């Protein structure tokens, strides 16, 4: 691990396309520590992807294990079918995991406070997305304010900043930026419902957004679809 | 369990004096569902107290197990001595658990969303307290806003409300109110550092605030101190 004089930041690394791009953006200005969440998701391939991406980029990945499956009510944690080929953006879909980003960011905040890291990067995106309320800028702004009110380490001069460099980019813009920064998208995993061998379904919201993004960016998608 | 026509609410029940009082306040207008957190705290007596209080008040208690000890840095979860007879309110003490109320409230929010409960009661108090930043009204207001921005169920007409009926009461006022409502304070546990048999130390912040509160209220403290 190369020591750096850069300020530290935390990147929430899911193993998907967005967070892999955020990682490269953050690395330009910060020394990155990554967090991945094993939250009871059915698609564990993304966690393996996060590990590979961290290794490739020579950063430490901390895996936090929490249980969101106890709350149920989501196709990502429960035995509920992942919807295929649905209209994206018409309503909040069943793949929404209740309060997921709030809980992820809360744990991140605890990690941040204990390690005195004030900069947190998250790859939320409110343009080519599934309409989850906890991906919108209004939510991030409100979380940041709450974080600065509710922690001991932010009571001084330094304030917590939640960076969302992708928030107003299209998927195509994210991919173009990532390619420019050297992201290896063959390592990333987007599918909500992969086969047992890890092939992406090509029909869930995540696959559809990914495929459309590569097409619009005029870049070949390295993903193996079923 | 008696069925009720009242609207449901969630009470965060720690087993302490404050949350036991909040429970009685909430029961006047709501059907209460309680949540207790086993977060890796060293003083497990409070969880047993929460169970007894829930049983006595005929309410369902849901215990959520999470691991805040993984973050360390607190005398409540780590092998760090609980300070005794210190000046309360001079600075945020080592018993502060990083981001505890944010994480508690985030899980509560997930439970609330899945069960479609919009009212959450928490016994935070910013007068006779240890100075934890996540007990102050500014934090609660910020959390409420974030909760309404970040959840699917709050996107309609109903909004999440975080009730803090004790926020501007002194400990004596809380106790007086609780006695009036029939709280059995012999069931509650406040001490951060009890003996193995469960006797309160009488010298930690929690004991000192409790003892002073009973004295100021001119009510006998039923606690057994070492």
Interface residues (C-beta under 8 A of the other chain):
Chain A: X64 X66 X68 X70 X71 X72 X73 X92 X96 X98 X99 X101 X102 X103 X106 X107 X109 X110 X111 X113 X114 X132 X133 X134 X136 X138 X139 X142 X143 X145 X146 X147 X149 X150 X151 X152 X154 X155
Chain B: X64 X66 X68 X70 X71 X72 X73 X92 X96 X98 X99 X101 X102 X103 X106 X107 X109 X110 X111 X113 X114 X132 X133 X134 X136 X138 X139 X142 X143 X145 X146 X147 X149 X150 X151 X152 X154 X155
